[in-house]
Amino acid sequence: MTGDLRYPIGQAQLDAPVSKDQRIALIETVAVLPAKMRAAVVGLSDGQLDTPYREGGWTIRQVVHHVPESHANGYIRWKWALTEEAPVIKAYREAHWAALPDSRTLAPELSLQWLDAMHGRWVALMRALSDSDFDRTYTNPESKRTFTLTQSLVLYAWHGQHHVAHITGLRARSGW
């Protein structure tokens, strides 16, 4: 854990080499995320869900809705990378999505169910891929960065843990 509330587990390390064993562990991190997210929010009241995890940050509710939105985009990016040659993906404006009424008001349960189902599909796909499939790429036009699927795996494994840490960190600081 770091002292920076924006990055409680530090920033993703996308360019470090990843061994096959590390890749298997990263896939397991993605597999267990839905249960960790559910555990992070269990028992929270509406008032607690509507508390920002840091000054100027999203509420816990928005974070819970953001994760499956982001990971659904990631899953689709993987499908494009596996079925097209080096596709340029569609970026999205996550802060604008988080400001929409569904992200600000809906119960987290809908997104927790979505996260569980979508991760079930994504993890099954990940486990079925060959080593060379993880070298396939997509380009994000917003960041102007090309990602291998291995780098994308690192990113999304980190992303889930990052947002769970936002919630658990606020709970710890607030004594919830």
JOJOZI-V427874 format. One record per helix or strand of 2 or more residues. SS is the DSSP state (H for helix, E for strand). FROM is the first residue (numbers start at 0). LEN is the number of residues. If there is no record, write none. Layout:
# JOJOZI-V427874
SS,FROM,LEN  SS,FROM,LEN
This chain:
# JOJOZI-V427874
H,4,3  H,19,22  H,45,4  H,59,24  E,86,3  H,93,5  H,100,5  H,107,21  H,131,4  E,136,4  E,144,4  H,148,26
